[in-house]
Amino acid sequence: MIGPISLMGKGILFLCKFIFKYWWIALTLAVVVSGLVSSINEGVEQGDMRIPLKFLGTSLVSADEGIYEVVQDLEFESQEKESLGEKISYYIEFGWYLITNLWKPLWMMIFWFLLFFKGEKFLMGNDSKSFRAFILAIITMAGLQILTYGIPFKGIYSLIKFTIGVF
């Protein structure tokens, strides 16, 4: 007979093994669930339950649109800094701002790429076809973005253009 503590210990051990093996899925669930809870609360407050559906669509299908929206909201004044310390401080603040505002949509882009890449490799059944799976994953992501927003990777492009313009 298995005791309740032994059963709980086995459950925790299974959860830890799952998190270490599939860390990218666990991180994605954490990102999606935290945003989903806040969007459900906002939907209940406003009486519009389309808000959580829009959040799921933007974060799951086209995180690139989320990147594009954040980059459009960025307004940094690039003033000439006199000393090296001011320049370093400015770039650290700018980098921190980008990380804190863009990590969720960037992670969702990486998640979908990993999911499509691993799926393509699984369907091909051969590990030597990694380059082909890489290309097919990018084509799949571009196709989904064309279906949802029209222009593929416009968020990534605008982020790179903005970052180069700042530096």
C-alpha positions in Angstrom: 0.0 0.0 0.0 1.3 3.4 -1.0 1.1 6.1 1.7 0.0 9.7 0.9 3.4 11.1 1.5 5.0 8.5 -0.8 2.4 9.3 -3.5 3.0 13.0 -3.1 6.8 12.5 -3.3 6.4 10.5 -6.5 4.1 13.2 -7.9 6.7 16.0 -7.1 9.5 13.8 -8.6 7.5 13.3 -11.8 6.7 17.1 -12.0 10.4 17.9 -11.6 11.5 15.4 -14.3 8.8 16.9 -16.6 10.0 20.4 -16.0 13.7 19.6 -16.5 13.0 17.6 -19.7 10.4 19.8 -21.2 11.4 23.2 -19.7 10.4 25.1 -22.8 6.8 23.8 -22.5 6.7 24.6 -18.7 7.9 28.2 -19.4 5.4 28.7 -22.1 2.6 27.5 -19.9 3.7 29.9 -17.2 3.8 32.8 -19.7 0.4 32.0 -21.2 -1.4 31.2 -17.9 -0.2 34.5 -16.2 -1.4 36.6 -19.2 -4.6 34.6 -19.6 -5.6 35.2 -15.9 -5.1 39.0 -16.2 -6.9 39.1 -19.6 -9.9 37.1 -18.1 -10.0 39.6 -15.2 -10.0 42.5 -17.6 -12.7 40.8 -19.7 -14.9 40.3 -16.7 -14.4 43.9 -15.6 -15.3 45.3 -19.0 -18.0 42.7 -19.7 -16.3 41.7 -23.0 -15.0 38.1 -23.0 -13.4 38.6 -26.4 -10.4 40.1 -24.6 -9.1 36.7 -23.4 -9.6 35.3 -26.9 -7.7 38.2 -28.5 -4.9 37.7 -25.9 -4.7 34.0 -26.8 -4.7 34.7 -30.5 -2.0 37.3 -30.3 0.2 35.4 -27.9 -0.2 32.0 -29.4 -0.6 32.4 -33.1 1.3 35.6 -33.8 3.6 36.8 -31.1 5.3 38.7 -33.8 2.4 41.2 -33.8 3.0 41.6 -30.0 6.7 42.5 -30.8 5.6 44.9 -33.4 3.1 46.7 -31.0 5.8 47.0 -28.3 8.4 48.4 -30.8 5.8 50.9 -32.1 5.3 52.1 -28.5 9.0 52.6 -27.9 10.0 56.2 -27.8 13.5 56.7 -26.6 15.2 60.0 -27.0 18.7 59.3 -28.3 20.5 62.2 -26.8 24.3 62.5 -27.1 25.8 61.4 -23.9 29.0 63.1 -22.9 30.8 60.6 -20.7 31.4 56.9 -21.2 29.5 56.2 -17.9 26.4 58.0 -19.2 26.5 56.0 -22.4 26.9 52.7 -20.6 24.1 53.7 -18.2 21.8 54.6 -21.1 22.5 51.4 -23.0 21.9 49.3 -19.8 18.6 51.1 -19.2 17.6 50.6 -22.8 18.5 46.9 -22.8 16.6 46.4 -19.5 13.5 48.1 -21.0 13.6 45.9 -24.1 14.1 42.7 -22.0 11.2 43.5 -19.6 8.8 44.5 -22.4 9.7 42.0 -25.1 10.6 38.8 -23.3 7.1 37.3 -23.5 6.5 37.8 -27.2 10.1 36.8 -28.0 9.7 33.7 -26.0 6.5 32.8 -27.7 8.2 33.2 -31.1 11.0 30.9 -29.9 8.4 28.4 -28.5 6.6 28.2 -31.8 9.8 27.8 -33.7 10.9 25.0 -31.3 7.5 23.3 -31.6 7.4 23.4 -35.4 11.1 22.5 -35.7 10.7 19.4 -33.4 7.5 18.5 -35.2 9.1 18.6 -38.6 12.0 16.5 -37.4 9.6 14.0 -35.9 7.6 13.8 -39.1 10.7 13.3 -41.2 11.9 10.6 -38.9 15.6 11.4 -39.5 17.9 13.5 -37.4 20.1 14.3 -40.3 17.4 16.5 -41.8 17.8 19.3 -39.3 18.4 22.1 -41.9 15.3 21.0 -43.8 13.2 21.0 -40.6 14.7 24.5 -39.8 13.5 25.9 -43.2 10.1 24.2 -43.0 9.6 25.6 -39.4 10.3 29.1 -40.6 8.0 28.7 -43.6 5.3 27.4 -41.4 5.6 30.3 -39.0 5.6 32.8 -41.9 2.5 31.1 -43.3 0.6 31.4 -40.0 1.6 35.1 -39.8 0.4 35.8 -43.3 -2.9 34.2 -42.5 -3.4 36.2 -39.3 -1.7 39.6 -39.9 -0.6 39.7 -43.5 3.1 40.5 -43.2 5.4 37.8 -41.8 8.1 38.8 -39.3 7.3 42.5 -39.4 7.8 42.7 -35.6 11.2 41.1 -35.7 12.2 43.3 -38.6 11.0 46.5 -36.8 12.8 45.4 -33.6 16.1 44.9 -35.5 15.7 48.2 -37.4 14.9 50.1 -34.2 17.8 48.6 -32.2 20.3 49.4 -35.0 18.9 53.0 -35.2 19.4 53.4 -31.4 22.9 52.2 -31.4 
